[in-house]
Amino acid sequence: MGKSLDGKVALVTGAGQGLGRAEALYLASEGAAVVVNDLGASVEGEGRESKPAQAVVEEIKAAGGKAVAHGGDVSSYDDAKEMIDLAIKEFGDFHILINNAGILRDRMIFNITEGEWDAVVKVHLKGHFNTMRHACAYWREQSKHSGQPAYGRVVNTSSEAFLMGSPGQPNYAAAKAGIVGLTTSTAQAMAKYGVTSNAIAPRAATRMTEMFGMDKDEFAPENVAPLVGFLASPAAERISGQVFIVWGSQVSLLAPLRIEEKFETKGRWDYPRLADAMQPYFDKREPVTDGFIVKY
Ligand SMILES: NC(=O)c1ccc[n+]([C@@H]2O[C@H](COP(=O)([O-])OP(=O)(O)OC[C@H]3O[C@@H](n4cnc5c(N)ncnc54)[C@H](O)[C@@H]3O)[C@@H](O)[C@H]2O)c1
């Protein structure tokens, strides 16, 4: 029996270690040829080192797979194009984009600097946009040329930090929320070209989460990779615009945001009527934890 990703070509960003490495190895083990991108930066996004990406390429090749390294920066629009061009040049086509590269600059909203804000939004949100922009242009052109749907799969990396409003991560939570908006917008825009776009909110024991002392088995990045592989596969062609929380042996599908309560009046609302409607509602509403979203 063939493997689920035989003949497919993938790019995994930030794949020199942690979640990206596990995802690249998994895609390769399922038959995909992989561009292993990694800047080789610190958790804060500083420095540059080509060894981590190259080491993952060697691991894939040693296991009989196909891979090539790219040491570019996802926050660069031109580097992102180069990554996809490299996939096409080396392996003849491009099918799967796994956006994973990320950094942290944690700080409370009242202390965060402009630079800390910009750096995180640039790597996560703009980094996701950069690769998606070039990948989607390629797939749209391919589909228009052939008159058939292309094969395109985007798997983005969001975070529960956004769902929970992580207080020490205003930059990161905002970027991860933006990634969900980018994911669903792209899902809508690219459906007619045969492209799906989904996001995961993973939990894994990596250098990024070292301070939490997470159990290395339960939170192994390898527990996250199979969902990414599945979403990249032909079997997932009808799954798009979705967000999944994934860790250990659990995969949870998020429901769309829903209206909790509708307040209506005759004509335009005014202050007294808004106060009459809102105050009693919020007075009796306990702060509740609804699964993962803390409501105040
Ligand atoms: N570990 C978790 O529990 C967790 C939870 C939620 C979300 N995430 C997200 O998962 C992704 C991977 O995180 P991880 O825990 O494996 O972290 P990690 O630090 O182990 O790996 C991130 C990799 O991204 C690379 N990178 C950083 N900036 C880059 C850039 N500009 N261009 C290319 N590569 C770059 C780094 O060199 C590093 O190898 C991130 O987007 C992170 O926000 C992780």
PDBQT file of the ligand as one rigid body, heavy atoms in Angstrom, charges set to zero:
ROOT
HETATM    1  N1  LIG A 301       5.312  24.247  22.292  1.00  0.00    +0.000 N 
HETATM    2  C1  LIG A 301       4.039  24.543  22.554  1.00  0.00    +0.000 C 
HETATM    3  O1  LIG A 301       3.417  24.069  23.534  1.00  0.00    +0.000 OA
HETATM    4  C2  LIG A 301       3.293  25.471  21.638  1.00  0.00    +0.000 A 
HETATM    5  C3  LIG A 301       1.989  25.856  21.995  1.00  0.00    +0.000 A 
HETATM    6  C4  LIG A 301       1.249  26.657  21.134  1.00  0.00    +0.000 A 
HETATM    7  C5  LIG A 301       1.827  27.070  19.944  1.00  0.00    +0.000 A 
HETATM    8  N2  LIG A 301       3.109  26.714  19.635  1.00  0.00    +0.000 N 
HETATM    9  C6  LIG A 301       3.659  27.194  18.363  1.00  0.00    +0.000 C 
HETATM   10  O2  LIG A 301       4.261  26.117  17.684  1.00  0.00    +0.000 OA
HETATM   11  C7  LIG A 301       5.314  26.616  16.842  1.00  0.00    +0.000 C 
HETATM   12  C8  LIG A 301       6.590  25.838  17.100  1.00  0.00    +0.000 C 
HETATM   13  O3  LIG A 301       6.968  26.042  18.448  1.00  0.00    +0.000 OA
HETATM   14  P1  LIG A 301       8.012  25.115  19.227  1.00  0.00    +0.000 P 
HETATM   15  O4  LIG A 301       7.475  24.945  20.578  1.00  0.00    +0.000 OA
HETATM   16  O5  LIG A 301       8.386  23.940  18.404  1.00  0.00    +0.000 OA
HETATM   17  O6  LIG A 301       9.248  26.162  19.328  1.00  0.00    +0.000 OA
HETATM   18  P2  LIG A 301      10.827  25.996  19.053  1.00  0.00    +0.000 P 
HETATM   19  O7  LIG A 301      11.463  27.229  19.592  1.00  0.00    +0.000 OA
HETATM   20  O8  LIG A 301      11.297  24.667  19.522  1.00  0.00    +0.000 OA
HETATM   21  O9  LIG A 301      10.919  25.988  17.455  1.00  0.00    +0.000 OA
HETATM   22  C9  LIG A 301      10.668  27.120  16.679  1.00  0.00    +0.000 C 
HETATM   23  C10 LIG A 301      11.627  27.104  15.499  1.00  0.00    +0.000 C 
HETATM   24  O10 LIG A 301      11.308  28.222  14.656  1.00  0.00    +0.000 OA
HETATM   25  C11 LIG A 301      12.517  28.747  14.158  1.00  0.00    +0.000 C 
HETATM   26  N3  LIG A 301      12.330  30.147  13.780  1.00  0.00    +0.000 N 
HETATM   27  C12 LIG A 301      12.149  31.210  14.607  1.00  0.00    +0.000 A 
HETATM   28  N4  LIG A 301      12.015  32.325  13.889  1.00  0.00    +0.000 NA
HETATM   29  C13 LIG A 301      12.114  31.987  12.582  1.00  0.00    +0.000 A 
HETATM   30  C14 LIG A 301      12.050  32.712  11.375  1.00  0.00    +0.000 A 
HETATM   31  N5  LIG A 301      11.860  34.029  11.380  1.00  0.00    +0.000 N 
HETATM   32  N6  LIG A 301      12.163  32.042  10.207  1.00  0.00    +0.000 NA
HETATM   33  C15 LIG A 301      12.366  30.702  10.190  1.00  0.00    +0.000 A 
HETATM   34  N7  LIG A 301      12.462  29.962  11.322  1.00  0.00    +0.000 NA
HETATM   35  C16 LIG A 301      12.328  30.603  12.503  1.00  0.00    +0.000 A 
HETATM   36  C17 LIG A 301      13.498  28.598  15.304  1.00  0.00    +0.000 C 
HETATM   37  O11 LIG A 301      14.850  28.642  14.839  1.00  0.00    +0.000 OA
HETATM   38  C18 LIG A 301      13.085  27.244  15.885  1.00  0.00    +0.000 C 
HETATM   39  O12 LIG A 301      13.845  26.191  15.331  1.00  0.00    +0.000 OA
HETATM   40  C19 LIG A 301       5.404  28.111  17.133  1.00  0.00    +0.000 C 
HETATM   41  O13 LIG A 301       4.666  28.829  16.176  1.00  0.00    +0.000 OA
HETATM   42  C20 LIG A 301       4.751  28.233  18.497  1.00  0.00    +0.000 C 
HETATM   43  O14 LIG A 301       4.257  29.523  18.736  1.00  0.00    +0.000 OA
HETATM   44  C21 LIG A 301       3.858  25.935  20.445  1.00  0.00    +0.000 A 
ENDROOT
TORSDOF 0
